Amino acid sequence: MRIKNLELRIMNEEFRIKRSVPIISFLHSKFSILTCVFASLLLTGTSARAGDEQTREAMKGSIVYLEISSYGYDQIRPWKNTDIQQKSGVGCATGAYQVITPAWNLTDAKLIKAKVLGQNEYIPAKIKTIDYEIDLALLELEPNAMKKPLKPIKFEDKFQRGAKLNYYWLNANAEMTTGQGYMDRAEMARSTVSYAYLLNLIVTNTSQETSTGQVYCDGSTPVGISCWSKSSTETGLIPAAIINNFLARAKDGNYPGVPAAGFAAEVLLDPAMRTYLKMPATMKNGVQVTSVYTIGTGNESLKAGDVILAIDGKELDAYGKFLYPAYDRILFHHLITSHKIGDDIVFDIWRDGGKQQLHVQARNFDVGEMLVPYYEYGSQPEYAVTGGFVFQKLTRSYLANWGKDWDGKVAPHLLYYLRDMAFKPTAQRREIVILSYCLPAQINLGYTDLSQLVVSKFNGMPISRISDIVKAQKLNPGAKYDVVEFELDNPTVVIPRQQLPQADATLATSYGIRKLVNINP
Amino acid sequence: MRKKIKPQITLKIFVFLCGLSVLGGECNAAGLGGMEKSVVMIRSAGQEFDFVTPWKPKAMAQGTGSGFIIEDNKILTNAHNVSNNKYIELQKEGVAKRYPAKVAFIGHDCDLALLAVEDKSFFDDTKSLELAELPGVNTAVETYGFPMGGRRISVTKGIVSRIQVDTYSHTGADSHLVIQTDAAINPGNSGGPVIQDGKVVGVAFQGLRQADNIGYMIPTTVIKHFLADINDGKYDGFGSLGVMLYPGLHNPGYKDYLNVPADQQGIIVIETIMHSSVETILKPGDVLTQIDQYAIDNDGRVEIYGLKLDMSEVVETKQIGRTVELAYYRDGKPMKTTATVALNRPVLEFARQYDIEPEYVCFAGLVFVPVTRNYLETWGPEWVKDMPFYLRYLFRNSMQLNTDRARKEYVVLSEIMPDEINAYAEEFKSQVVTSINGATIEGLEDVWKVFEKPPEGFYTIMFMGMDRPLILDAKEAHTLQSKILTKYDIPQQTRLEGQQ
């Protein structure tokens, strides 16, 4: 079972709002308790049990078992695949031949097969839309391989603190399996891979670890699918609102993604800082912008040091949370991610000793737009091998190859770009291109120990992205050598062009590299 | 999170850290060739410094090592036997009397120290030892000293296994010539002489923990440099050229690209170090081919003392301030220059330091210290991996990252002594200070300059990699200063160089 740790310390810590006990009004909490008691009374009744049985029966035609064969790429030898991995997950029907499942189930999927209750044969499935940020994928099952269509499920926003939830899934033997848990709270969370904070419902005391798409129901109402779990104590659900938005936007096959913040903000508790910012003593709300990106929502309007007082009129407290009636306090990111791309979002900010209002456009960005992408799934990493020198694009997945505590082990000059610059690509610098290492051969004699160097120039051309390497190789046609320069103090790499075709052919054979260059068009 | 640790190194320093009860017995001088008149036991009590909250001393530790008498009634031993010492006591073989001693000179970078004894009777019936040249590989040597396993002088025999340049683990950063031997060197042997034909060929000082019988001694080339250095009454240390080199001429293409004749060997200049004598003379891409009369090969080695050794060995023969003649190629032309040997230390000191009371500034409960290796090692046995990002980045790359010619050191907020004024400062702990109220912080003194007098309004402290400043109400900070110092029993608000 994969565990997505909510408190995962993503390297760059671009968001440092500390989780805290939300301030709940006394009245409100009293009401919650009353509702809980009422709800549990209902559920313990015989009618509730009968209802559960009915729901279980109904789910039989809606839930599928997914078996995924994933075949990723070796980050260090990107011309090579990793070992095949078999994963399993749960799919939930949203159409007659359509299911949703967490995107994480499908990373580097090469073959997806579904099983339904009452049918022995596997049903081939393919990805229609996938969004790793919200952790959802829409799969299409092959209608001709199915005896009968699926019964679509409709997810609904229903949140009752303390409500007993049942979850349903189909196991590998296509048996309907169930378990229970209790709805505890709503939180903004970021998956292990993603950069965006999204609303999760948190279920506690679950019977098992559920993190692969198990369908959670409050009574007969499906409320979400599981996407992470911490042992069997807690499970995160992708809530109905996100699922329904995703389905609505994915319908026409031209899925735009969800907006993401183009800045980082941190708690603003320090009264000295508030006085320094000339905020009135009575003004206790607002969260401080500590870093502004070059991509994402608000990046062009906000400045580091701004205090965000409210978004769309919803007041943010000093922890960056706003009051969402059903969920209590949740992080402001929800006010951005729940918009459609292109929507106008109103930021009330404190800047230069006064209030200002900014209208910003809800924007998203593809992970590939990041200076150092957090992940690359479903495609072969880009690289170029020339003269035995392995040039690659720097990604977080690449650095994660250093294993446990990799952030303390990787070269700090590489980590710097991930930690401080990942969301700050510029026109001059869209990617960080590195000399990963050198495959020893006669042509690179004397250079074989070079590794982990950031490329600054190739044949005099500043390198902004990995594809520039191929362009730069065509420069200076009369020159004897390709010349590669690096950041910090490092030797210059000199590759004799005359020997290069022969050397590359030999290297490709001896090191078993079928394709020396993989650059996406 | 933090605890003080023993240095995490493969090379184990052989100071014997526990005392044994005194054993009686008859004189065992027979077979020692008179060495018992020259080799002495050194017992030292030392106290380390606290590099996070520097006004507090650390626990006391005692150790036993060896030393030997050289000309002019001086006792030569390892620096690590007597580092951070509070009291030193000497004992001669077979003599009950203890003699208090003092450090006359100490060179941490070469792990050597010279001790002086006030009581002249110590030198009754002693014999000083002479220093020899470098011994040949595969020649026999004997080590003398007071290693663990007994209280009497001990002798072991072996041969010279190899001679090369290696790291001296006492500072963890300095490299000099070492001689490897298979003569057993054990804890307590440190500082004892290694003898060939009755003369000293080295000072036993470290060994390889994982290996069998790999012990190292400091050769007489290094000892003589140390002794010559202190002739003027102070120790300056070993210098360098101040240039970063890369052995890239193995590649014929690189050699051709740099316009170096095909039959010419040499080593490529990658960068010169700020403030070094060659900073503006040499350029990246220059190829050094000769240092004094020694030709440099493609590995950067020269033939010296009849051995192939790193070219730094030529620099090691010179004292600070002396010069070497360099021949180099630039753009296909042979050139010559003179370089002055200097300390050329990095702005973030790589070497572990001793005997220097660490500096600090404590203001509004915020403790500022210079970033040194000693400070970084407080992150425990895996400090390189465990320390916060910017400290690691600077430790690895300060020479490239620092472009400020006036920078003396980097300053870090090492600790927060909790008080209402700094209640929200936690996120800034262990971060590197860049400026305060717009003034660039180039050293700890700059921190104090800003805090000494209260400005109007606020102190705005900026940290590396952070856009948000730490804000202090200046007036309030000054009002609370003495109260906080009293609360945490901090004897003085600063300890700065040259400040009493």
Interface residues (C-beta under 8 A of the other chain):
Chain A: R16 E266 L269 D270 P271 A272 M273 T275 Y276 Q288 T290 S291 A304 G305 D405 D407 G408 K409 A411 P412 H413 L415 Y416 R419 D420 I443 N444 L445 G446 Y447 K480 Y481 V483 L488 D489 N490 P491 T492 V494 I495 P496
Chain B: M244 Y246 P247 G248 L249 H250 N251 P252 G253 Y254 D256 Y257 I268 I270 E271 P284 G285 N298 E382 V384 K385 D386 F389 R392 Y393 R396 N397 M399 Q400 I421 A423 Y424 E427 G457 F458 T460 G465 M466 D467 R468 I471 L472 D473
